Amino acid sequence: MAAMVDPFGRKRPAGKVSGTKKKIANPAKPKKKRDQRLHAFLEGRITLADLEGLTKKQLYEWAELGHAELVAGRFEQARAVFDGLHALDPYDAYFISALGSIAHQAGELDEAEARYSRALEINPYAPFALAHRGEIRIMTGRLDLGVKDLIR
């Protein structure tokens, strides 16, 4: 076997790397667990947050930042935070309700009502979404539907 020169100019026997004890993984070969998780994501069985290993606690810490932006009236920044959170976990009623609130405050009533309705599909007992959807329905002249939301 011919000798090879390493990056430091030292001669090494071909095919051997000194000081290594384990095999170098083939980067083209996906890890089995990661591959299974990717398939679960593509099939809709897990969220992007699950795929990336993000916890609910981490997501809600970011949601606190988004809420602070919303309270401060920085709606575009709040929307960016909650859009990102919604992409990571599209089944979280709070993130969707927050997007509804942002749309509501921007006067986008159709968008806000749709967001609140989606949040209620996920969690039918979300009081924030019920109250605000009811308010929008009353404001837009659908008194019967608005009252139903508010007394539910």
QUIJOSUL-V359229 format. One record per helix or strand of 3 or more residues. SS is the DSSP state (hx for helix, st for strand). FROM is the first residue (numbers start at 1). LEN is the number of residues. If there is no record, write none. Layout:
# QUIJOSUL-V359229
SS FROM LEN
SS FROM LEN
This chain:
# QUIJOSUL-V359229
st 3 3
st 11 3
hx 32 11
hx 48 5
hx 56 16
hx 75 14
hx 93 13
hx 109 14
hx 127 13
hx 143 9
